[in-house]
Amino acid sequence: MPSRRPRAAKRVMVVAYDRLALFELAIAVEVFGLPRPELKVPWYEFEVCSLDPGPLQATGAIHVGARRGLPRMATAGTIIVPGWRDPAETPPRRLLEALRRAYDRGARIVSICSGVFVLAAAGLLDGRRATTHWRYTDILRARYPSIQVEPDVLYVAEGRIFTSAGSAAGLDLCLHLVRLDYGADIANQVARRLVIAPHRDGGQAQFISRPVPAQPGHGLARATEWALAHLDRSIRIDDLAKAAMLSPRTFARRFQAEVGTTPHRWLIHQRVHAAQRQLEGSRLSIEEVANAVGFDTAQTLRLHFRRILRTSPTAYRRRFTTTRRAPPAQKGRRTGT
């Protein structure tokens, strides 16, 4: 399944620095730097470039060495800043200028956690939405008032600028990039190898009051399992509450607290993800895909698909299809675009 994302975008480079945030660096290495021959697609070209000379001191009394220096960023199509050592410290001018040049030539710029302060200092976030770890949102807002800070989301995509909340939210953002580059099926396979959920909506809350999910087959888990098995149906909150054996009001309150979003929003995203899989691997028309995942019409599918994925179902299928093109629809049948 070839991806049509320009090859340059898959040249991923991570910026390392003294007093490095080791976990955030490891996220990028794990997602983009490991060989994945089982996927049978040309994987990312991955490198680490060092901002500071010599072995770098990382968190946990660990030293990191990088063979490449900052000039190497000129060849990257995707640049990741994995945190920053101190939000109060202004990053070096040479790093900020390198990021600005990379963005001007069309590279994607990504930050994880406090790395957003580097993007902000470079002026790349002026007038844009962005997020960071919830501990830093007030600092970011106060220091850079031109940024629309989103305090309660996992990640934000603004054109070619991507920012994530703290720590594990960086995994969600990196998987989002894989999904953009290779489609839902490949991203799900990577998530399965990482033993993490295949998708968490970027708009989901950063932290929730009950972070440990219910046991499979019980409570909310029973409701979400039932919903995923019946996406082609019209599903109301009463149906979900019944599956969870809770009152609708209690169910809605617990769902928000435990999942971090509303049942309605969760359902829409699950239907869009199911539509991605259908578009990648089936010959169904757009109308048939819409019906199969529970949208009333192809137009409703297009609306949510474009809002969430910034593309149309037809363009997505053209880019990520694994089957022959769907046969022409019967005369009089609306398939949409």
Secondary structure by P-SEA (a helix, b strand, c coil): ccccccccccbbbbbbccccaaaaaaaaaaacccccccccccccccbbbbccccbbbccccbbbbbcccccccccccbbbbcccccccccccaaaaaaaaaaaaabbbbbbcccaaaaaaaaccccccccccccccaaaaaaacccccccccccccccccbbbbcccaaaaaaaaaaaaacccaaaaaaaaaaaccccccccccccccccccccccccaaaaaaaaaaacccccccaaaaaaaacccaaaaaaaaaaaccccaaaaaaaaaaaaaaaaaacccccaaaaaaaaccccaaaaaaaaaaaccccaaaaaaccccccccccccccccccc
